[in-house]
């Protein structure tokens, strides 16, 4: 179900209880294909503490029969960031990397496509031939500079964070339906 705001933008209607836990669980559970052009950037973002990529596109000359395609020479990656100190530092590194690489052709923005302030999504947009691999390299460089380690991050997300999300979701469902 969708709704429109005053400017006519469309938002997905979600329940007040819906949290980022559902999205985190989904992105950690489902196998995701990634355009080869986006592979390094997506992997780099997923190696950051408290960052989870949701979708991406490396740009296509033929946009027919593609879901949310970016035009050729452009790219995007959507991601969520947990509201933690580590997540905030990761988001700052992502934004700084985009500005350092090419502040004219790269941007990091909030992309809230729901009517819930609890489920805020970000996206990085690249246009006019911006290079996602250059952004990934700059993120890794800034991580070294700011002592942000990716060691064990992916494993923690897959083995610990995924279980935490599942527990929160099932607890929320039990509160709504005590018979479960």
Number of C-alpha atoms within 10 A of each C-alpha: 6 12 12 12 9 6 6 8 10 14 16 14 14 14 10 10 12 15 19 18 20 15 17 25 21 15 18 20 11 8 8 9 9 15 14 11 15 21 17 18 22 24 15 19 22 19 21 26 26 24 23 26 23 20 16 24 24 22 21 16 10 11 13 8 7 10 8 11 19 21 17 16 15 21 26 24 21 20 24 22 23 19 11 11 11 16 18 16 18 25 24 13 21 24 19 18 25 25 17 14 19 15 14 12 16 25 19 22 12 13 15 16 17 18 19 17 12 14 20 18 20 19 20 20 21 26 18 13 13 19 21 26 16 17 25 23 16 20 25 22 15 18 19 12 9 12 9 17 13 17 11 10 17 19 12 12 21 14 12 11 19 19 14 14 20 16 13 15 18 12 14 14 14 12 10 11 9 8 7 9
